[in-house]
Amino acid sequence: MTAARNITRRAAILAGFAGAGALIWNADNLTLNPSFSRVFHAVEDWTRMSQRMLLQPGQLAKEYSVADISPVFKPNGTFNPGGAEYDAHIAQDFVNWRLKIGGLVRHPMSLSIAELRGLPSRTQITRHDCVEGWSAIGMWTGVQLGLLLKAAGLASGARYAVFHCADNLDGEPIKGGEQGPGQYYESIDLVDAFHPQTLIAYNLNGKPLGVPNGAPLRLRVERQLGYKQAKYLQRIEITDSFRNVAGGYGGYWEDRGYEWYAGI
């Protein structure tokens, strides 16, 4: 790739991020107005399409060396879902935790942590970029999501993977200023679901995930921002649409004005 082409590529990506970032920064105000909402989602679509045109679908996010790992991987969002059920799982070292895969699949699955650890794994050292402006580098080990979805067998119409989590952030306003259910969830499309770096991770830096960082399972989708990396995973739902899922925009923060596609 020539230097000129490199510059053009970077400029296109940065332009898309700048426009999308400005909209995210003002999301609380903009998304109250239907006209701004249409602009917001148009910019989001442009960001997604331009990134995928400029990057090969299977191109990897940058991976780092062990020497680059951050001394502390900062947790964010929920530090502990709490509640009697989750506390019992902690006490039992998550031996009874199950990851369920259902929706538009031919073979619904329910897997224990031990069963997930028994499957082929991938380890990658990548950088986590938070929408708040900080980053950290960590070594993640887990099962490739694509492997699980192949085993489950996608049914006709499947378009998205929705990740349902144990943490509840009830009380944050959804679009329009209304109050809504606060159970955390996220989603990605099948392009990202089958990306080789998209993991259902159970280890961070060679050790089982700690509670603040999402024990026992979290999503790693390395080409998107931190709020897409859902923690405390309980269930994966394959669907053709978000319209019947929570606020209908594909994620807890997306229901409150963030971009659904948070590519970096």
C-alpha positions in Angstrom: 0.0 0.0 0.0 1.4 3.4 -1.0 1.9 6.2 1.5 -0.8 8.3 -0.3 -3.2 5.4 0.0 -2.4 5.0 3.7 -3.1 8.7 4.3 -6.4 8.5 2.4 -7.5 5.5 4.3 -6.6 7.1 7.7 -8.4 10.3 6.7 -11.5 8.5 5.7 -11.7 6.5 9.0 -10.9 9.6 11.1 -13.6 11.6 9.4 -16.2 9.0 10.1 -15.1 8.7 13.7 -15.1 12.4 14.2 -18.7 12.7 12.9 -19.9 9.8 14.9 -18.0 10.9 18.0 -19.6 14.3 17.9 -23.0 12.7 17.7 -22.3 10.3 20.6 -21.0 13.3 22.7 -24.4 15.0 22.2 -26.5 11.9 22.1 -28.8 12.9 25.0 -30.0 16.0 23.2 -29.8 14.8 19.6 -31.7 11.6 19.9 -34.7 13.4 21.3 -35.2 15.0 17.9 -36.3 12.5 15.1 -34.4 14.5 12.4 -31.1 14.3 14.4 -31.8 10.6 15.1 -32.0 9.9 11.4 -28.7 11.8 10.8 -27.1 9.9 13.8 -27.9 6.5 12.4 -26.9 7.5 8.9 -23.4 8.5 10.2 -23.3 5.2 12.1 -24.1 3.2 8.9 -21.4 5.2 7.0 -18.8 4.4 9.7 -19.7 0.7 9.6 -19.7 0.5 5.8 -16.5 2.5 5.3 -14.6 0.5 7.9 -15.6 -2.7 6.3 -14.7 -1.4 2.8 -11.3 -0.3 4.0 -10.5 -3.4 6.1 -10.7 -7.0 5.0 -13.5 -8.8 6.8 -11.0 -11.1 8.5 -8.3 -8.5 9.2 -7.1 -8.7 12.8 -7.0 -5.9 15.3 -3.4 -5.2 16.4 -2.0 -7.8 18.8 0.7 -7.0 21.3 3.5 -8.8 23.2 3.4 -9.9 26.8 5.7 -7.0 27.7 2.9 -4.6 26.6 0.3 -5.9 29.0 -1.0 -3.2 31.3 -0.1 -3.6 35.0 -3.8 -3.2 35.8 -6.7 -3.9 33.5 -9.2 -1.2 34.6 -12.7 -2.5 35.1 -15.6 -0.4 34.0 -19.4 -0.3 34.2 -20.6 -2.9 36.7 -18.0 -4.2 39.2 -20.2 -6.9 40.7 -23.8 -7.7 39.6 -24.7 -8.7 43.2 -27.8 -10.5 44.2 -28.1 -13.9 45.9 -27.9 -15.9 42.7 -24.7 -14.3 41.5 -23.2 -14.4 45.0 -23.9 -18.1 45.1 -22.1 -18.6 41.8 -19.1 -16.8 43.2 -19.1 -19.1 46.2 -19.3 -22.1 44.0 -16.5 -20.9 41.7 -19.1 -20.7 38.8 -19.3 -24.5 38.5 -23.0 -24.3 37.9 -22.9 -21.3 35.5 -24.3 -22.1 32.1 -24.0 -20.2 28.8 -27.1 -20.7 26.7 -27.3 -20.3 23.0 -30.7 -20.1 21.4 -33.0 -18.2 19.1 -32.5 -18.8 15.4 -30.4 -21.9 15.8 -31.0 -25.5 14.8 -29.3 -26.9 17.9 -29.8 -24.8 21.1 -27.0 -25.3 23.5 -26.3 -24.9 27.2 -22.6 -25.1 28.2 -20.9 -25.1 31.5 -17.6 -23.2 32.1 -15.8 -26.5 32.2 -17.3 -27.5 28.9 -16.2 -24.2 27.3 -12.7 -24.6 28.7 -12.6 -28.0 27.1 -13.1 -26.6 23.6 -10.4 -25.3 21.3 -9.2 -21.9 22.6 -7.6 -18.8 21.3 -5.3 -16.4 23.2 -4.8 -12.8 22.0 -3.2 -9.7 23.5 -5.2 -6.7 22.4 -6.0 -3.1 23.4 -9.3 -2.2 25.0 -10.4 1.3 24.1 -13.1 2.9 26.2 -15.5 5.5 24.9 -14.5 7.5 28.0 -11.0 8.0 26.5 -8.8 5.4 28.4 -7.3 2.2 27.1 -5.6 -0.9 28.5 -3.9 -3.9 27.0 -4.8 -7.4 28.2 -4.3 -11.0 27.3 -7.6 -12.8 26.7 -8.2 -16.5 26.3 -11.5 -18.0 25.3 -13.6 -19.8 22.7 -14.1 -18.3 19.3 -17.8 -17.3 19.1 -17.9 -18.5 15.5 -17.0 -22.0 16.6 -20.0 -22.0 19.0 -22.3 -20.7 16.4 -21.2 -23.3 13.9 -22.0 -26.0 16.4 -25.4 -24.5 17.2 -26.2 -24.2 13.5 -27.7 -20.9 12.3 -31.3 -21.0 11.1 -32.7 -19.1 8.1 -33.0 -15.4 8.8 -30.2 -15.2 11.4 -28.5 -11.7 11.3 -27.4 -10.8 14.8 -26.0 -12.3 18.0 -27.5 -10.7 21.1 -25.6 -11.1 24.4 -27.7 -11.1 27.6 -25.9 -10.4 30.9 -26.3 -10.8 34.6 -25.7 -7.1 35.5 -28.6 -4.7 35.9 -28.1 -0.9 35.6 -31.8 0.0 36.1 -32.5 3.7 36.3 -30.5 5.0 33.3 -32.9 6.8 30.9 -33.6 5.3 27.5 -34.2 7.4 24.4 -36.9 9.9 24.9 -36.2 10.3 28.6 -38.3 7.3 29.6 -37.2 4.7 32.2 -36.7 1.2 31.0 -35.4 -2.2 32.1 -31.8 -2.0 33.0 -30.5 -5.5 32.3 -27.3 -5.1 30.3 -27.2 -6.5 26.8 -25.2 -6.0 23.6 -25.2 -7.3 20.1 -23.1 -7.6 17.0 -23.9 -8.8 13.5 -22.7 -12.1 12.1 -19.7 -10.5 10.3 -18.2 -9.6 13.6 -19.5 -12.8 15.3 -17.4 -15.0 13.0 -14.3 -12.7 13.1 -11.4 -14.9 14.4 -10.7 -12.5 17.3 -14.3 -12.5 18.6 -14.2 -14.6 21.8 -16.3 -15.7 24.6 -13.4 -15.1 27.1 -12.9 -16.8 30.4 -9.3 -15.8 31.2 -7.6 -12.5 31.5 -3.8 -12.4 31.7 -3.6 -16.2 32.2 -6.1 -16.3 35.1 -9.9 -16.8 35.4 -11.7 -13.6 34.9 -12.2 -11.6 38.1 -15.6 -10.4 39.1 -14.9 -6.7 38.3 -13.9 -7.7 34.8 -16.9 -9.9 34.0 -16.5 -13.3 35.6 -17.1 -15.9 34.5 -17.5 -15.0 30.8 -17.3 -11.8 28.7 -17.5 -11.0 25.1 -14.3 -9.7 23.3 -15.0 -8.1 19.9 -11.7 -6.5 19.3 -12.5 -4.1 16.5 -15.1 -2.2 18.5 -15.2 0.1 21.6 -15.3 -1.1 25.2 -19.0 -0.9 25.8 -19.5 -3.6 23.2 -17.4 -6.0 25.4 -20.4 -7.3 27.4 -19.6 -8.9 30.8 -21.2 -11.6 32.9 -22.6 -13.4 29.9 -25.5 -15.7 30.5 -27.2 -16.2 27.1 -26.6 -15.6 23.4 -29.7 -15.1 21.3 -29.5 -15.3 17.6 -32.1 -13.1 16.0 -33.1 -11.4 12.7 -34.0 -8.0 14.4 -33.7 -6.0 17.6 -37.2 -4.7 17.6 -38.4 -7.0 20.3 -35.2 -6.8 22.4 -35.3 -4.2 25.3 -35.3 -0.7 23.8 -34.9 -2.0 20.2 -31.6 -0.4 19.3 -29.3 -3.4 20.0 -27.7 -2.7 23.3 -28.1 -1.2 26.7 -26.2 2.0 25.9 -27.5 2.1 22.3 -31.0 2.3 23.8 -29.7 5.5 25.5 -28.2 7.1 22.5 -24.8 5.5 21.7 -23.9 4.1 18.3 -24.7 0.4 17.7 -21.6 0.0 15.5 -18.7 1.2 17.6 -15.9 0.2 15.2 -12.3 1.3 15.8 
